[in-house]
Amino acid sequence: LFGPGGRSYVYLCYGIHCLFNVTTGTKGEAAAVLIRSIEPRIGLSLMLDRRGLNQPETRLTTGPGNLTKALGISLKNNGVHLTKSQDLWIESYNKIDEYQICTSRRIGVDYAEEDALLPWRFYLKNSKWVSKN
C-alpha cells in the first residue's frame, strides 16, 4: 500500500480472501485502488476451474474475493511490478469512452465515516460484471 505506483498490493481480508489492489502513489504514501471485478475474456476455462463453476456467470469474477480466486492471485503476488511481471500485469485491452465510466460511493467501508461517501468507486455503465452494492 505504501509502495511506489504500479505495484500490486495483495492482502488477506478476514483471514479468508486475498484482495488485489494497484498502488497509485509514491513510495511512503498510502494510495491504492481495489480491483473489485473484471469482465473475463481470456483464460475463461482456467478461471471457471479455479472457482469450481461450469459456465460463465457474473459471480465468476465479480467481487474482490471472487476476482482474485478466478485469476489465481495470492499473497505471493504482493509487490509485483505490474508493467514488468510475466505472472501478473495490467495491459490496455481497448479504449473506454469517458461517458461509459460511472462513479458512486464506495462499498463496505461504512467505518470510514464521511470518507465512505466519497465518489471513489468507478465502474463501466451497464456492465453485468460490476460488483453490486
C-alpha atoms as a printed R data frame, in Angstrom:
    type eleno elety resid chain resno       x       y       z
1   ATOM     1    CA   LEU     A     1   0.000   0.000   0.000
2   ATOM     2    CA   PHE     A     2   2.864   2.356   0.740
3   ATOM     3    CA   GLY     A     3   4.913   1.314  -2.275
4   ATOM     4    CA   PRO     A     4   5.517   3.225  -5.484
5   ATOM     5    CA   GLY     A     5   2.737   3.340  -8.078
6   ATOM     6    CA   GLY     A     6   2.260   0.445 -10.474
7   ATOM     7    CA   ARG     A     7   2.788  -2.348  -7.951
8   ATOM     8    CA   SER     A     8   0.383  -4.955  -6.668
9   ATOM     9    CA   TYR     A     9  -0.769  -4.762  -3.085
10  ATOM    10    CA   VAL     A    10  -2.348  -8.083  -2.122
11  ATOM    11    CA   TYR     A    11  -3.584  -8.659   1.409
12  ATOM    12    CA   LEU     A    12  -5.703 -11.167   3.287
13  ATOM    13    CA   CYS     A    13  -9.159  -9.929   4.295
14  ATOM    14    CA   TYR     A    14 -10.980 -11.576   7.220
15  ATOM    15    CA   GLY     A    15  -8.383 -14.348   7.078
16  ATOM    16    CA   ILE     A    16 -10.179 -15.768   4.039
17  ATOM    17    CA   HIS     A    17  -9.930 -13.728   0.825
18  ATOM    18    CA   CYS     A    18  -6.883 -12.258  -0.867
19  ATOM    19    CA   LEU     A    19  -7.730  -8.815  -2.236
20  ATOM    20    CA   PHE     A    20  -5.870  -7.236  -5.161
21  ATOM    21    CA   ASN     A    21  -5.033  -3.537  -5.234
22  ATOM    22    CA   VAL     A    22  -2.896  -1.440  -7.553
23  ATOM    23    CA   THR     A    23  -0.687   1.129  -5.828
24  ATOM    24    CA   THR     A    24  -1.070   4.602  -7.290
25  ATOM    25    CA   GLY     A    25   1.049   6.943  -5.172
26  ATOM    26    CA   THR     A    26   4.683   7.494  -4.398
27  ATOM    27    CA   LYS     A    27   6.774   5.379  -2.025
28  ATOM    28    CA   GLY     A    28   5.680   6.056   1.545
29  ATOM    29    CA   GLU     A    29   2.230   7.345   0.546
30  ATOM    30    CA   ALA     A    30  -0.844   5.175   1.238
31  ATOM    31    CA   ALA     A    31  -2.589   5.168  -2.147
32  ATOM    32    CA   ALA     A    32  -4.103   2.221  -3.997
33  ATOM    33    CA   VAL     A    33  -7.147   1.140  -5.998
34  ATOM    34    CA   LEU     A    34  -9.016  -2.037  -5.035
35  ATOM    35    CA   ILE     A    35  -9.871  -4.088  -8.120
36  ATOM    36    CA   ARG     A    36 -13.425  -5.356  -7.457
37  ATOM    37    CA   SER     A    37 -14.292  -7.099 -10.735
38  ATOM    38    CA   ILE     A    38 -13.284  -7.760 -14.324
39  ATOM    39    CA   GLU     A    39 -15.014  -8.885 -17.485
40  ATOM    40    CA   PRO     A    40 -13.367 -12.239 -18.244
41  ATOM    41    CA   ARG     A    41 -12.253 -12.533 -21.849
42  ATOM    42    CA   ILE     A    42  -9.090 -14.646 -21.849
43  ATOM    43    CA   GLY     A    43  -8.388 -17.805 -19.826
44  ATOM    44    CA   LEU     A    44 -12.040 -18.468 -19.119
45  ATOM    45    CA   SER     A    45 -11.702 -22.249 -18.666
46  ATOM    46    CA   LEU     A    46  -8.913 -21.808 -16.100
47  ATOM    47    CA   MET     A    47 -10.963 -19.209 -14.203
48  ATOM    48    CA   LEU     A    48 -14.007 -21.500 -14.187
49  ATOM    49    CA   ASP     A    49 -11.883 -24.336 -12.844
50  ATOM    50    CA   ARG     A    50 -10.374 -22.192 -10.079
51  ATOM    51    CA   ARG     A    51 -13.856 -21.074  -8.995
52  ATOM    52    CA   GLY     A    52 -15.462 -24.511  -9.326
53  ATOM    53    CA   LEU     A    53 -18.022 -23.293 -11.868
54  ATOM    54    CA   ASN     A    54 -19.230 -24.980 -15.053
55  ATOM    55    CA   GLN     A    55 -20.176 -21.947 -17.121
56  ATOM    56    CA   PRO     A    56 -19.545 -18.203 -17.109
57  ATOM    57    CA   GLU     A    57 -21.749 -16.210 -14.754
58  ATOM    58    CA   THR     A    58 -21.279 -12.887 -13.032
59  ATOM    59    CA   ARG     A    59 -20.095 -14.377  -9.743
60  ATOM    60    CA   LEU     A    60 -17.064 -15.769 -11.598
61  ATOM    61    CA   THR     A    61 -15.099 -12.512 -11.295
62  ATOM    62    CA   THR     A    62 -17.481 -10.096  -9.560
63  ATOM    63    CA   GLY     A    63 -16.423  -9.132  -6.058
64  ATOM    64    CA   PRO     A    64 -12.811  -8.689  -4.950
65  ATOM    65    CA   GLY     A    65 -12.503 -12.144  -3.363
66  ATOM    66    CA   ASN     A    66 -14.016 -13.941  -6.363
67  ATOM    67    CA   LEU     A    67 -11.801 -11.950  -8.710
68  ATOM    68    CA   THR     A    68  -8.566 -12.997  -7.001
69  ATOM    69    CA   LYS     A    69  -9.645 -16.641  -6.853
70  ATOM    70    CA   ALA     A    70 -10.515 -16.658 -10.565
71  ATOM    71    CA   LEU     A    71  -7.210 -15.024 -11.502
72  ATOM    72    CA   GLY     A    72  -5.145 -17.178  -9.130
73  ATOM    73    CA   ILE     A    73  -3.852 -14.125  -7.249
74  ATOM    74    CA   SER     A    74  -2.417 -14.887  -3.822
75  ATOM    75    CA   LEU     A    75  -0.185 -13.269  -1.212
76  ATOM    76    CA   LYS     A    76   2.847 -14.374  -3.263
77  ATOM    77    CA   ASN     A    77   1.782 -11.737  -5.826
78  ATOM    78    CA   ASN     A    78   2.163  -8.872  -3.339
79  ATOM    79    CA   GLY     A    79   4.609  -6.201  -4.508
80  ATOM    80    CA   VAL     A    80   4.737  -7.321  -8.156
81  ATOM    81    CA   HIS     A    81   5.639  -4.585 -10.661
82  ATOM    82    CA   LEU     A    82   2.547  -4.616 -12.881
83  ATOM    83    CA   THR     A    83   4.244  -3.437 -16.071
84  ATOM    84    CA   LYS     A    84   7.278  -5.732 -15.848
85  ATOM    85    CA   SER     A    85   5.992  -9.032 -14.430
86  ATOM    86    CA   GLN     A    86   5.198 -12.096 -16.508
87  ATOM    87    CA   ASP     A    87   2.960 -13.536 -13.777
88  ATOM    88    CA   LEU     A    88   0.627 -10.608 -13.036
89  ATOM    89    CA   TRP     A    89   0.239  -7.495 -15.160
90  ATOM    90    CA   ILE     A    90  -2.135  -4.808 -16.354
91  ATOM    91    CA   GLU     A    91  -2.494  -4.063 -20.031
92  ATOM    92    CA   SER     A    92  -4.684  -1.927 -22.217
93  ATOM    93    CA   TYR     A    93  -7.295  -4.038 -23.974
94  ATOM    94    CA   ASN     A    94  -9.419  -1.398 -25.640
95  ATOM    95    CA   LYS     A    95 -10.223   2.251 -25.214
96  ATOM    96    CA   ILE     A    96 -13.126   3.161 -22.952
97  ATOM    97    CA   ASP     A    97 -15.133   6.265 -23.759
98  ATOM    98    CA   GLU     A    98 -15.320   8.659 -20.826
99  ATOM    99    CA   TYR     A    99 -19.133   8.690 -20.885
100 ATOM   100    CA   GLN     A   100 -19.126   4.945 -20.054
101 ATOM   101    CA   ILE     A   101 -17.329   5.491 -16.731
102 ATOM   102    CA   CYS     A   102 -19.611   5.982 -13.723
103 ATOM   103    CA   THR     A   103 -18.823   6.827 -10.123
104 ATOM   104    CA   SER     A   104 -20.560   6.071  -6.853
105 ATOM   105    CA   ARG     A   105 -19.800   5.848  -3.182
106 ATOM   106    CA   ARG     A   106 -17.589   3.022  -2.014
107 ATOM   107    CA   ILE     A   107 -18.905  -0.362  -0.865
108 ATOM   108    CA   GLY     A   108 -18.356  -1.957   2.533
109 ATOM   109    CA   VAL     A   109 -16.482   0.924   4.170
110 ATOM   110    CA   ASP     A   110 -19.115   2.432   6.440
111 ATOM   111    CA   TYR     A   111 -16.442   2.574   9.154
112 ATOM   112    CA   ALA     A   112 -14.701   5.280   7.102
113 ATOM   113    CA   GLU     A   113 -17.377   7.782   8.222
114 ATOM   114    CA   GLU     A   114 -17.546  10.783   5.848
115 ATOM   115    CA   ASP     A   115 -14.905   9.225   3.569
116 ATOM   116    CA   ALA     A   116 -17.302   6.340   2.896
117 ATOM   117    CA   LEU     A   117 -19.476   8.792   0.958
118 ATOM   118    CA   LEU     A   118 -16.727   9.919  -1.405
119 ATOM   119    CA   PRO     A   119 -17.317   9.005  -5.071
120 ATOM   120    CA   TRP     A   120 -14.237   6.781  -5.265
121 ATOM   121    CA   ARG     A   121 -15.881   3.768  -6.864
122 ATOM   122    CA   PHE     A   122 -15.524   3.651 -10.640
123 ATOM   123    CA   TYR     A   123 -17.251   1.217 -12.963
124 ATOM   124    CA   LEU     A   124 -18.473   0.794 -16.537
125 ATOM   125    CA   LYS     A   125 -22.065   1.764 -17.231
126 ATOM   126    CA   ASN     A   126 -24.340  -1.200 -17.975
127 ATOM   127    CA   SER     A   127 -21.654  -3.823 -17.289
128 ATOM   128    CA   LYS     A   128 -23.044  -7.036 -15.838
129 ATOM   129    CA   TRP     A   129 -19.626  -7.653 -14.273
130 ATOM   130    CA   VAL     A   130 -19.871  -4.750 -11.809
131 ATOM   131    CA   SER     A   131 -19.994  -5.634  -8.111
132 ATOM   132    CA   LYS     A   132 -23.420  -4.945  -6.677
133 ATOM   133    CA   ASN     A   133 -23.933  -2.629  -3.706
